[in-house]
Amino acid sequence: NAAFNRRLGNGLTLGAAGNAEVRIYGDSYFNCIGLGQSAELRYMFERGYLGIGGVSSQSLDDDDLGMGYISYGPRTSARFNLSTRDTLTASSTYEWRDYTANTSSDATAWMTDVAWTHAFSSATNVTLSGGFDDVTLDLAQNSYESWSGGLALYKELPLGITTSLTGEVKVSELDDVKLLAGVVRDDTRYVGGIGLTK
């Protein structure tokens, strides 16, 4: 991961970031590389900021898998400090997804999320989050909407150790009836995580 920030004056800042991820499996056929880039111009004010920019990403894999793609689009974000202990953040992204080996999977996606963070102290905070995704493909039975809700707890421990506990529920529903099953498929996913950092 790498990031860059620069103050431009008149309350404006410019930020850019990039990241790379390599996934290696027992069967090298499934190995893949993921890249991501973003840039955003933010207008800072006393209690937060408003931002506008763009994002892009690339997934590189074996051409036989047909899962390699390029995505790109605009992004807006905002942060507002409700009080000295409470912060509200939100972002919205619209992107185009172009699959290099399978154009029938090309899609557009609108993703938006909001989060409220409450600080109990300088060492402990909790975050409640919610999100909505709308992904549209040419084939309606593969298009879907999803709603998510999450809870995260962050706490600093002695000896310079920090811990985080996260949990999320995500419900997705496809837009059309699956031809073979004759029903509209829906999925519910539960995700939890524990992190320790020294």
MONORZI-V591221 format. One record per helix or strand of 2 or more residues. SS is the DSSP state (hx for helix, st for strand). FROM is the first residue (numbers start at 1). TO is the last residue. If there is no record, write none. Layout:
BEGIN
SS&FROM&TO / SS&FROM&TO
END
This chain:
BEGIN
st&2&9 / st&12&23 / hx&28&30 / st&32&45 / st&48&61 / st&69&81 / st&86&99 / hx&103&105 / st&107&121 / st&124&137 / hx&140&142 / st&144&157 / hx&158&160 / st&161&174 / st&186&197
END
